[in-house]
């Protein structure tokens, strides 16, 4: 990890890595997921019964986020859904999980302009890599990401840092911008 990729918010980095580990247990070829990140202390104070059922403990979870998976996402690319999502004030951050194909930089010029042709090109390219991306942001602007390649599917090979997927981070940040 470089100096610039150190976590700005340890609670966010812990939540992103927790989500990545949880999703990894379900294996690959999973749908996109979206999580609200709620201050654990807030849940314990405002919803003690739920906190007790979830095993949340005030002493162990001070300064942490509890990921709450959002169900019922529209049947479209998550990136499209994020363009219309707004979070209530209780949500301190959010995180998204997507699986994507990535190609080496040297083939950029070969990728067709047509989206369907580009998707086919990526699926069939011999140097493609499948990657699971978990990206998170806080309302205050902190970011953190974790990436796992299918070819290196173990916890020790997860790459993490603050700005690994800038496009997805920007979309997540936009869910906290107030539209007037």
Buried (B, 14 or more C-beta within 10 A) or exposed (E): EEEEBEBBBEBBBBBBBBBBBBBBEEEEEEEBBBBBBBBBBBBBEEBEEEBEEBEBEEEEBEEBBBBBBBEEBEEEEBEEBBEEBEBEEEBBBBBBBBBBBBBEEEEEEEBEEEEEEBEEBBEEBEEBBBBBBBBBBBBEEBBBBBBBBBEEBEEEEBBBBBEBBEEBBEBBBBBBEEEE
